[in-house]
Amino acid sequence: MLKLEIVTPERRVIETETESVTVPTASGEAGILTNHAPLISALKPGILTYAGKGGTEKLAISSGFVEVSSNQVSVLTDVAETAEEVDAAGAKTDREEAEKELAARSTAAAEENDAIRERLELANARLSLAGGR
């Protein structure tokens, strides 16, 4: 079993035991099982999935970090929301605003739009999770 802990600056979101965790990392999704090799990785906005007591649980998360060590998975992120916590209307507004900003900055260097793209990815993750309620 893995001990999963998800923490934001405002609160401890989850502290539970699970058999598996899947996180969206900067280099793609990473699946974590018991006895996983030690790992520290940057996270990108997306859906975090873990095997909960009642089945598969999902959260929309923003960028942050994941650390895996001795069957402990620690996720540090600015945003972590369950489907019930997602404000779908707010996420849709966030997505529309980010899309408009990207369109207006189409000639800017790619690195200059990274923060806007992260907001767009988080909005899309939140909408995807809210739609799956």
Protein Blocks (a to p, Z undefined) as FASTA:
>chain_A
ZZdddddfkbcfbdcddfbdcdddfkbccdddehiacddddddedddddddfkbccdddd
dedddddeehiacdddfbdcdfklpcfklmmmmmmmmmmmmmmmmmpcfklmmmmmmmmm
mmmmmmmmmmmZZ
